[in-house]
């Protein structure tokens, strides 16, 4: 006589009980990677370069609207005082990247309030779709970790 035994090696119940935590962690990993990539874009020097007038004002310690700031020789756009850069933070509770409001204006570009000056060009530091670092490293790390945890949660071992 011949007999066959079938044993399940997976558990949908175990997967279901862990899925929310696994997905939340993956979102956190992606958010932290996005924050890092945005900062790297600023650090690498966004195009177009700063205008000669802006560089002159930075050296004098003059910020937007004539506000007195620490003088700097930095030629990196969006990094005169470091306030915008330092404000770029991924928030795990809201699953969003927070930043000072003027960051979006600089990302999109805007008319210069001084009619005698050129408009402020867009400096696209928030674009991640075309960013190779985010696409290859950030997403890969998050997805690899998520895949490993999904396989473990689906496995019947440890029930």
Short mmCIF file of the C-alpha atoms (twelve columns), coordinates in Angstrom:
data_MODEL
# 
_entry.id   MODEL 
# 
loop_
_atom_site.group_PDB 
_atom_site.id 
_atom_site.type_symbol 
_atom_site.label_atom_id 
_atom_site.label_alt_id 
_atom_site.label_comp_id 
_atom_site.label_asym_id 
_atom_site.label_seq_id 
_atom_site.Cartn_x 
_atom_site.Cartn_y 
_atom_site.Cartn_z 
_atom_site.pdbx_PDB_model_num 
ATOM 1   C CA . UNK A 1   0.000  0.000  0.000   1 
ATOM 2   C CA . UNK A 2   1.139  3.541  -0.785  1 
ATOM 3   C CA . UNK A 3   0.347  6.633  1.352   1 
ATOM 4   C CA . UNK A 4   1.044  10.307 0.856   1 
ATOM 5   C CA . UNK A 5   1.308  13.028 3.458   1 
ATOM 6   C CA . UNK A 6   1.070  16.728 2.574   1 
ATOM 7   C CA . UNK A 7   2.423  19.262 5.037   1 
ATOM 8   C CA . UNK A 8   1.927  23.007 4.725   1 
ATOM 9   C CA . UNK A 9   5.125  24.996 5.240   1 
ATOM 10  C CA . UNK A 10  3.449  28.383 5.180   1 
ATOM 11  C CA . UNK A 11  0.980  30.265 7.320   1 
ATOM 12  C CA . UNK A 12  -1.291 32.978 5.980   1 
ATOM 13  C CA . UNK A 13  -2.409 33.655 9.552   1 
ATOM 14  C CA . UNK A 14  1.175  34.398 10.660  1 
ATOM 15  C CA . UNK A 15  1.724  36.607 7.617   1 
ATOM 16  C CA . UNK A 16  -1.496 38.511 8.260   1 
ATOM 17  C CA . UNK A 17  -0.546 39.172 11.883  1 
ATOM 18  C CA . UNK A 18  2.832  40.658 10.817  1 
ATOM 19  C CA . UNK A 19  2.031  42.434 7.553   1 
ATOM 20  C CA . UNK A 20  1.256  45.886 9.005   1 
ATOM 21  C CA . UNK A 21  4.540  46.032 10.902  1 
ATOM 22  C CA . UNK A 22  6.515  44.815 7.876   1 
ATOM 23  C CA . UNK A 23  4.966  47.401 5.541   1 
ATOM 24  C CA . UNK A 24  5.380  50.205 8.075   1 
ATOM 25  C CA . UNK A 25  9.070  49.386 8.433   1 
ATOM 26  C CA . UNK A 26  9.476  49.348 4.641   1 
ATOM 27  C CA . UNK A 27  7.838  52.802 4.444   1 
ATOM 28  C CA . UNK A 28  10.222 54.039 7.137   1 
ATOM 29  C CA . UNK A 29  13.227 52.683 5.225   1 
ATOM 30  C CA . UNK A 30  12.055 54.373 2.006   1 
ATOM 31  C CA . UNK A 31  11.385 57.666 3.810   1 
ATOM 32  C CA . UNK A 32  14.803 57.680 5.452   1 
ATOM 33  C CA . UNK A 33  16.442 56.869 2.118   1 
ATOM 34  C CA . UNK A 34  14.540 59.726 0.447   1 
ATOM 35  C CA . UNK A 35  15.652 62.169 3.166   1 
ATOM 36  C CA . UNK A 36  19.265 61.091 2.680   1 
ATOM 37  C CA . UNK A 37  19.089 61.427 -1.116  1 
ATOM 38  C CA . UNK A 38  17.570 64.940 -0.892  1 
ATOM 39  C CA . UNK A 39  20.420 66.018 1.380   1 
ATOM 40  C CA . UNK A 40  22.968 64.423 -0.970  1 
ATOM 41  C CA . UNK A 41  21.483 66.383 -3.871  1 
ATOM 42  C CA . UNK A 42  21.931 69.643 -1.955  1 
ATOM 43  C CA . UNK A 43  25.470 68.636 -0.936  1 
ATOM 44  C CA . UNK A 44  26.407 67.877 -4.537  1 
ATOM 45  C CA . UNK A 45  25.508 71.393 -5.696  1 
ATOM 46  C CA . UNK A 46  22.262 71.863 -7.563  1 
ATOM 47  C CA . UNK A 47  22.043 73.486 -10.971 1 
ATOM 48  C CA . UNK A 48  22.027 76.248 -11.917 1 
ATOM 49  C CA . UNK A 49  24.850 77.700 -9.844  1 
ATOM 50  C CA . UNK A 50  24.201 80.716 -7.654  1 
ATOM 51  C CA . UNK A 51  24.240 84.157 -9.245  1 
ATOM 52  C CA . UNK A 52  27.274 86.373 -8.653  1 
ATOM 53  C CA . UNK A 53  25.097 88.778 -6.646  1 
ATOM 54  C CA . UNK A 54  23.943 85.971 -4.360  1 
ATOM 55  C CA . UNK A 55  27.517 84.840 -3.751  1 
ATOM 56  C CA . UNK A 56  28.511 88.428 -2.932  1 
ATOM 57  C CA . UNK A 57  25.618 88.744 -0.426  1 
ATOM 58  C CA . UNK A 58  26.519 85.438 1.208   1 
ATOM 59  C CA . UNK A 59  30.067 86.650 1.811   1 
ATOM 60  C CA . UNK A 60  28.646 89.802 3.422   1 
ATOM 61  C CA . UNK A 61  26.288 87.787 5.625   1 
ATOM 62  C CA . UNK A 62  23.107 88.996 3.955   1 
ATOM 63  C CA . UNK A 63  20.269 86.506 3.518   1 
ATOM 64  C CA . UNK A 64  16.818 86.740 1.914   1 
ATOM 65  C CA . UNK A 65  15.087 90.059 2.413   1 
ATOM 66  C CA . UNK A 66  18.287 91.621 3.723   1 
ATOM 67  C CA . UNK A 67  18.205 89.447 6.848   1 
ATOM 68  C CA . UNK A 68  21.540 89.303 8.647   1 
ATOM 69  C CA . UNK A 69  23.017 85.805 8.668   1 
ATOM 70  C CA . UNK A 70  26.411 84.244 9.244   1 
ATOM 71  C CA . UNK A 71  28.751 85.150 6.365   1 
ATOM 72  C CA . UNK A 72  29.772 82.170 4.245   1 
ATOM 73  C CA . UNK A 73  31.875 81.347 1.209   1 
ATOM 74  C CA . UNK A 74  29.661 78.360 0.408   1 
ATOM 75  C CA . UNK A 75  28.569 78.261 -3.216  1 
ATOM 76  C CA . UNK A 76  26.050 75.459 -2.650  1 
ATOM 77  C CA . UNK A 77  22.516 76.475 -3.554  1 
ATOM 78  C CA . UNK A 78  19.984 75.965 -0.734  1 
ATOM 79  C CA . UNK A 79  22.665 75.814 1.928   1 
ATOM 80  C CA . UNK A 80  23.441 79.350 3.063   1 
ATOM 81  C CA . UNK A 81  22.527 78.905 6.731   1 
ATOM 82  C CA . UNK A 82  21.811 75.175 6.744   1 
ATOM 83  C CA . UNK A 83  18.302 75.754 8.124   1 
ATOM 84  C CA . UNK A 84  16.483 74.170 5.159   1 
ATOM 85  C CA . UNK A 85  18.970 71.299 4.993   1 
ATOM 86  C CA . UNK A 86  18.696 70.603 8.719   1 
ATOM 87  C CA . UNK A 87  14.894 70.758 8.560   1 
ATOM 88  C CA . UNK A 88  14.721 67.859 6.074   1 
ATOM 89  C CA . UNK A 89  13.530 65.057 8.357   1 
ATOM 90  C CA . UNK A 90  11.492 61.924 7.759   1 
ATOM 91  C CA . UNK A 91  8.657  61.665 10.297  1 
ATOM 92  C CA . UNK A 92  7.752  58.049 11.092  1 
ATOM 93  C CA . UNK A 93  4.370  59.013 12.545  1 
ATOM 94  C CA . UNK A 94  3.114  60.875 9.475   1 
ATOM 95  C CA . UNK A 95  5.233  58.912 6.957   1 
ATOM 96  C CA . UNK A 96  6.300  62.182 5.365   1 
ATOM 97  C CA . UNK A 97  9.399  64.308 4.971   1 
ATOM 98  C CA . UNK A 98  9.107  67.609 6.763   1 
ATOM 99  C CA . UNK A 99  11.019 70.728 5.826   1 
ATOM 100 C CA . UNK A 100 10.802 74.478 6.113   1 
ATOM 101 C CA . UNK A 101 8.043  75.822 3.847   1 
ATOM 102 C CA . UNK A 102 10.387 77.728 1.557   1 
ATOM 103 C CA . UNK A 103 11.958 74.434 0.451   1 
ATOM 104 C CA . UNK A 104 9.029  73.760 -1.893  1 
ATOM 105 C CA . UNK A 105 9.350  77.280 -3.361  1 
ATOM 106 C CA . UNK A 106 13.002 76.685 -4.161  1 
ATOM 107 C CA . UNK A 107 12.258 73.253 -5.572  1 
ATOM 108 C CA . UNK A 108 9.745  74.802 -8.010  1 
ATOM 109 C CA . UNK A 109 11.435 78.188 -8.575  1 
ATOM 110 C CA . UNK A 110 9.671  81.522 -8.089  1 
ATOM 111 C CA . UNK A 111 9.633  85.173 -9.127  1 
ATOM 112 C CA . UNK A 112 12.224 87.253 -7.331  1 
ATOM 113 C CA . UNK A 113 10.517 89.819 -5.079  1 
ATOM 114 C CA . UNK A 114 13.057 92.364 -6.314  1 
ATOM 115 C CA . UNK A 115 11.764 93.392 -9.765  1 
ATOM 116 C CA . UNK A 116 15.294 94.354 -10.855 1 
ATOM 117 C CA . UNK A 117 16.592 90.828 -10.217 1 
ATOM 118 C CA . UNK A 118 16.200 87.603 -12.128 1 
ATOM 119 C CA . UNK A 119 13.649 85.027 -10.986 1 
ATOM 120 C CA . UNK A 120 14.866 82.325 -8.637  1 
ATOM 121 C CA . UNK A 121 15.365 79.161 -10.736 1 
ATOM 122 C CA . UNK A 122 13.973 75.770 -9.748  1 
ATOM 123 C CA . UNK A 123 16.459 73.579 -7.923  1 
ATOM 124 C CA . UNK A 124 14.834 70.149 -8.006  1 
ATOM 125 C CA . UNK A 125 16.200 68.520 -4.860  1 
ATOM 126 C CA . UNK A 126 12.963 66.625 -4.089  1 
ATOM 127 C CA . UNK A 127 12.771 64.691 -7.385  1 
ATOM 128 C CA . UNK A 128 13.496 61.056 -6.626  1 
ATOM 129 C CA . UNK A 129 11.997 59.317 -9.652  1 
ATOM 130 C CA . UNK A 130 15.021 59.922 -11.869 1 
ATOM 131 C CA . UNK A 131 17.538 59.734 -9.032  1 
ATOM 132 C CA . UNK A 132 19.726 56.673 -9.554  1 
ATOM 133 C CA . UNK A 133 20.913 56.568 -5.917  1 
ATOM 134 C CA . UNK A 134 17.357 56.387 -4.606  1 
ATOM 135 C CA . UNK A 135 16.228 53.958 -7.304  1 
ATOM 136 C CA . UNK A 136 19.113 51.536 -6.808  1 
ATOM 137 C CA . UNK A 137 20.207 51.853 -3.195  1 
ATOM 138 C CA . UNK A 138 17.261 53.305 -1.267  1 
ATOM 139 C CA . UNK A 139 14.557 51.179 -2.805  1 
ATOM 140 C CA . UNK A 140 16.746 48.096 -2.937  1 
ATOM 141 C CA . UNK A 141 17.550 48.208 0.782   1 
ATOM 142 C CA . UNK A 142 13.911 48.770 1.736   1 
ATOM 143 C CA . UNK A 143 12.565 46.091 -0.598  1 
ATOM 144 C CA . UNK A 144 15.220 43.508 0.283   1 
ATOM 145 C CA . UNK A 145 14.473 43.907 3.983   1 
ATOM 146 C CA . UNK A 146 10.726 43.758 3.330   1 
ATOM 147 C CA . UNK A 147 11.075 40.621 1.173   1 
ATOM 148 C CA . UNK A 148 13.123 38.856 3.820   1 
ATOM 149 C CA . UNK A 149 10.588 39.712 6.523   1 
ATOM 150 C CA . UNK A 150 7.631  38.711 4.353   1 
ATOM 151 C CA . UNK A 151 9.214  35.303 3.680   1 
ATOM 152 C CA . UNK A 152 9.914  34.840 7.370   1 
ATOM 153 C CA . UNK A 153 6.380  35.892 8.355   1 
ATOM 154 C CA . UNK A 154 4.887  33.554 5.727   1 
ATOM 155 C CA . UNK A 155 6.984  30.609 6.925   1 
ATOM 156 C CA . UNK A 156 5.226  28.210 9.306   1 
ATOM 157 C CA . UNK A 157 8.394  27.868 11.392  1 
ATOM 158 C CA . UNK A 158 8.193  29.570 14.759  1 
ATOM 159 C CA . UNK A 159 4.412  29.427 15.147  1 
# 
